[in-house]
Amino acid sequence: MALDQTIPDETAIHDEVRARYAEAARSATAGRSDSAAQASCCGPDGSAAVFGEILYADADRAALPDAAVLASLGCGNPTAVAELREGERVLDLGSGGGIDVILSAHRVGPTGRAFGLDMTDEMLELAARNAADAGVTNVEFVRGTIESIPLPSSSIDVVISNCVINLAADKAAVFREIARVLRPGGRVGVSDVVADDELSAIERAERGSFTGCIAGALSFSEYRAGLAAVGLTDIELAPTHAVADGLHAAIIRATKPAVTPDASALPAMPTLPRPLEVTSSSCGCGSGVCC
């Protein structure tokens, strides 16, 4: 596989991700599952789906509109990971077609609220329709990027996300924003793709595309260090299943301390790698075909 080792700028990364997921939203709206993003859900051997609706329990899927299920492109079920409670305020980073926002709204009940943040207009429109079809009213969908969350500081009890942080152009900014919007004692419950520590950025890009959630993955050590640098504690990363050679879907948990530590006492933010552009990819996750 040929690689252009020039690192794309933030705007180029956002544009690429937005285009891929707008296509997926249009496909799900039409009742189809043939977008490039949906077709890239193959496993490391090219045979089994390791992303999307298959990772949700039958009972969860049965309570959702068909379009929400079709638009599911994640690598786990963060609503189960986060152990949501009644009355909590939940933020889903990269909420897509709204599947995790709708499930969160059910779990937090009428006294809670579920927010979905996405930068793709087509996904926001689809999510709003899906929430209406599901009959949930304690939801709010917000346009923006996860590097600059348009919500007040200390306003969220739980931050969830499903295979989206690996798509971020600036992951250090994402970690800082997560810590900012969380209330003291708030927590993180995320599903994401994480790489073995031994894999370089080039090796990650060789295993799949950026928009297929592979080339932008952080390593286990990088993820842990990034969360620690913004003051989060009780950090856990647990792999659940392989998505490519040396890359895994993983559950990530962390907590914001009740007392915010002094910034001078925190470890430095590591230099987190930015994704390389794949210029030739005839197969692999994110290419639109299974190998």
N, C-alpha and C positions, 0 to 999 in steps of 0.2 A: 504494500500500500504506500503510495507516495504521499508525503506530508509537506505542506507549506509551513515552515516553522516560524513564520511571522505571526505574532500574537494579535488577534483581532482586537480592535478597540471596543469600548463599552457599547457604543451605539450600534456597531456592526453585530455584536453578540445579541443585543436586544432585538434588532430587526430580524435576525435569523430565527430566533426562538419564537418571536411573535408570528412570523409567517407560517412556521410549521404548525403551531397550535391553533392559529386561525383556520387553517385547512382542516384540522381535526374537528374543530367546532362545527364548521359547515357540514362535514361528513356526518357527525353525530346528529345534527339537526335534521338532516335528510334521512335518518334511520339507517345509515351505512356505517361500515367499519373498515373502509378501504383507503383511508388517508395514509400518507407516508408514516406519520407518527404511530398510528394504530398498527400498521403492518410491520413495525420494527420491534415487536414485543417478543422476539425469540429468545430462547435460552442459549447457554454457551455451546450446546451441541446442535443448535438450529432447529430443534424439534418441539420443545415445550415452551409455552408462554410463561414468562416470569415477570411481566408487567401487566397492569390493568385489572379488569373486573374479577378475574379468577382469584385474586387475593382477598376478596371480601366474602364473608359468610353468606350462605344462601338467604338467611333471614334479613340481612342488611340489604342485599340486592333486591329482594322482593318488595321492600318498602320504598324503592326509588323509582323515579320515572325512567323509562327506557333510554332516553337521550342522556341522562346523567351517567348511566351505566356504560353506554357506548363511548362517552367522552373520558372515561377513566383511563389514565395512562401512567399511574403511579406504580411504586414498587413495594407497597405494603398497605397497611390499614392504620393510619396514625390516630384515628379516633379511639381505637382499642388500646393503642400504645399509651395514650395520654391519660387514660382512666378518668374521663371527664365526670364532673359532679354537677348536681343541680345548682343553678344560680350562677355558674361561672361564665366569664366572658372569654371567648375563644377566638383566636385569629389563625386563619389558614393562609399560609404564604403560598401564592401560586394556586389559587383555588379552582382554576379550570372550569369544568362544567358544573361544579358545585356539589359533587358527591360527598365530600368530607364535611362541607359546611352544613348540608342537610342532615347528615348523620349526627353531627355535633349539636345541631339545634334540638334534635330529639333528646339527646342525652342531657343537655343542660336545662331543658324544660322552659316553661314560659317566663320564669324569673331570670333566666340566663340569656345570653345573646351570642350569636356566632357571626363573625366577620369573615368575608372572603376577599382577599387582595389579589388582583390580577392585572396585567398590563395589556391584555388582548381584548379588544372591544367585543369580538365575536364570542369569546368565552364568557365575558361578563353578561352579555345578552342571553346566552344559553343558560347560564347559571340562574339568572333571575326567573326565566321561564320554568326551569326545573324546580326551583323552590316554590313557585306558585302552584305548579302541578302537584307537588308533594304536600301542599297545604301548610307549610311552615311560615310563620310570620316573624319569628324572633331572629331574623337574619338581615345582614346588610352587606352588599357587595361594593367594593371600593376599587377605583382605578389607580394604579401606581405600580412602582417597582419595589421589589423586596430589599433593594439597597437603600431605599429612602421611603420608609413606611409612613403614609399620611394619616397617622393616628397619634394622639397625645402620649406623652411619657407616662409610665406607670398606670396604664389603663387596661391591661390585659392580664388575665389569670393564667392562660395556657396558650402557648404558640405551637401550632402543629404545621406540618408540611409533608407533602408526599412526592418525593423524587423531584424536587424543584431547586433546592439550594445548590445542587451540583450544576444547575444551569446558570447560576448567577455570574455576572461579569466581574463583580468585586465581592468576594465572599467575606473578606474582613469587614466590609461595610454591613453586610447582612447580619453578621454576628453582633456587631455593635448595635444595630437597630433592634434586634431581638432583645438584647439586654435592656435597651432604653424603654421599650413599650411594656415590658413585663413589670407587674407590680412586685414589690418585695415579697418573697415567698412563692412567686409564680414559677412555672415550670415549662420545660420544653419536652415535647413528645413528637419526634420526627421520624419518618421513614426516608431513607436516601440511599444512593449508591456510594459505596466507599471502596477505595482501592487498597490492596496490600501495600505495606510500607516500602516494599522493594521495587515497586513499579514507578518509573519516571513518568513525567508528563508526556513524553513522546510515546512511551510504551502504552500509556492509557489511551492516547489518541489512535494508536494502531489497532486497538481492540474494538473501536466503534466510534460513532460520530458524537459531536457535542450535543446536538438536539436529541439524540437517542439516549442521553443521560449517562454516557460513558466517558467521553474525552474530558469532561469538566470535573470529574470526581476527585475529591480530596482523598488523601490516604487516612488511615486510622489515626496516625500520630498527628497529622496536620489538623484534622477535625477536632481532636481533643485539645490541642494547643490553642486553636482559634477560639473555642468556647471558653477555655480557662483565661485567655487574655482579656476577655470582656467581663470577667468576674463571676462567671457561672460556676457552680460547684456540683458535686455528686454526679459527675459526668460518666455516662455509661454508653458504650458502643457495642452492640451485639449483632453479629452477622446472622441473617436468617436463611438466605439461599444465594447461590451463585448466579450472576447475570452475564458474566464473561470470564475468561481466564484471568484470575487474580483480582476480580472485581465482584463485589457482593452487595445485595440489598441488605440494609442494616437498620436496626432500631437504635435511635440516638435519644438519650434522656439527659436532662440537666435541670438544675434549679437555680433561681436567683436568690441569694441569701436575704434573710429578713433585714439585715443591716448591710448596706452597700459598702464594700471595702474601699479604702482610699486608693485612688488610681495609681499612686506611686508604689503601692504594695503588690500590684498585679504583674504577672509576667508579661513580657513584651509580645505584641502580636507578631507571629512568624510571617515570613514572606510566603504567601499562599500562591501556588502556581495558577496561572490563567490558562485556559484551554488553547490548544493548537488547532488550526484549521485542517480538516481532512479534505484533501483535494481529489482523492480517488478512493472510492469505497464501493466496490461491487457487491459486498455483503457485509453482514455484521449489524449489530444493534444500532438502530438509528438510520440505516441506509435505506430502509423501506423493504428489505427482503431478508429472509432468514437464510443462513448459509447451509 
